[in-house]
Amino acid sequence: EMTLRNMMALEQCHYAYNTHVCNYIFFMDSLIDSQNDVALLVEKGIIKHILGDHGSVATMVNRLGLGLTDFGSYYSVIAKDVKSYYHNSWNKSLAVLKSVYFNNPWRGTATVAATLLLLLTLIQTVTSVVQVLRQNTPVQVLSSP
């Protein structure tokens, strides 16, 4: 943490228009809020750390981000896109569908089969109701005068 703070201070004092480290810390702070976020980033191979637990990494990154002002970070567009993707309800529903119903091939096959069976049952019910309604409606016979 001390090394990163020193790099950030040097960058802000001497290289105010090329703040690559501060931009990166600002971006990581926008991505990491909890130890679950760190665990996901480590699992996907995006970051590595030697601090022991994920909670200490989350705390460190959030502390490093305190007081940083975003003056048009290189990563701000990416962070905004990630946040909008995350908050999109369609993407959340799709993620739940994938993780719950399609986490292995057998469960996915069973889900598709059950959905197809439900759809066919619904079609059969609708056609049966339509057939019964047609049989119960009186037929008007046209008589010639």
PyMOL commands that set and color helices and strands:
alter all, ss='L'
color gray80, all
select helices_A, chain A and resi 2-14+20-31+35-43+54-65+76-87+89-101+105-136
alter helices_A, ss='H'
color red, helices_A
deselect
rebuild
show_as cartoon
